[in-house]
Amino acid sequence: MSIYQIISIIGLPSILTIIGIIYKRDKSLRLGVQALLRAEMINNYYKYMEKGFAPLHIKENFENCYKQYHELGANGFMDKLRDEFMELPISN
């Protein structure tokens, strides 16, 4: 079945509605994941800044969260926190 046949059967307004719903859900999911990543990084930042060190696996996780957060269209606030966090000494 061709795209033209599908559009003829379903109708263009219906397809546009479906695309709008998918876009809205995708945007909501991206913003939700971004919020969770941000919360995780902020929690780790304050926890380990207070201790003055961070285990290697925590720093690796923080960096991974930061990369994914940044890919979702992050703002500059987390850049400063990331830089400060990554300067912490590594401890077991």
C-alpha positions in Angstrom: 0.0 0.0 0.0 1.4 3.4 -1.0 1.6 6.5 1.1 -1.0 8.1 -1.2 -3.4 5.2 -0.6 -3.0 5.5 3.1 -3.6 9.2 3.1 -6.7 8.7 0.9 -8.1 6.1 3.3 -7.3 7.8 6.6 -7.4 11.4 5.5 -4.8 14.1 5.8 -6.3 15.8 8.9 -6.2 12.5 10.8 -2.6 11.9 9.8 -1.7 15.5 10.9 -3.5 14.9 14.2 -1.6 11.7 14.8 1.7 13.4 14.0 0.9 16.2 16.4 0.1 13.7 19.2 3.3 11.8 18.6 5.3 15.1 18.6 3.7 16.3 21.9 4.4 12.9 23.6 8.0 12.8 22.3 8.6 16.4 23.6 7.1 15.5 27.0 9.2 12.4 27.3 12.4 14.3 26.4 11.6 17.0 28.9 10.8 14.4 31.6 14.0 12.5 31.0 16.0 15.8 31.0 14.4 16.7 34.4 15.3 13.3 35.9 18.9 13.5 34.7 19.2 17.1 36.0 17.8 16.0 39.4 20.2 13.1 39.6 23.2 15.2 38.8 22.3 17.9 41.2 21.8 15.4 44.0 25.2 13.8 43.3 26.8 17.2 43.0 25.7 18.4 46.5 26.3 15.0 48.1 29.8 14.6 46.9 30.9 18.2 47.0 30.1 18.1 50.8 32.3 15.0 51.1 35.1 16.6 49.0 35.6 13.5 46.8 33.6 11.1 44.6 34.1 7.4 43.6 35.2 6.8 40.0 31.9 5.0 39.2 29.9 8.0 40.4 32.0 10.4 38.3 31.5 8.2 35.3 27.8 8.0 35.8 27.7 11.8 36.3 29.5 12.3 33.0 27.2 9.9 31.2 24.1 11.7 32.6 25.6 15.0 31.6 26.2 13.9 28.0 22.6 12.6 27.6 21.2 15.7 29.3 23.2 17.9 27.0 22.0 15.9 23.9 18.4 16.7 25.0 19.1 20.4 24.7 20.5 21.4 28.1 21.0 24.9 29.4 24.3 26.3 30.6 23.6 25.8 34.4 24.7 22.2 34.4 28.0 23.0 32.6 29.3 24.8 35.6 28.2 22.0 38.0 29.7 19.4 35.8 33.1 21.1 35.6 33.2 21.6 39.4 32.1 18.0 40.0 34.6 16.5 37.7 37.4 18.3 39.5 36.6 16.4 42.7 39.3 13.9 43.8 38.5 10.3 43.1 38.1 8.1 46.2 37.0 4.5 46.8 
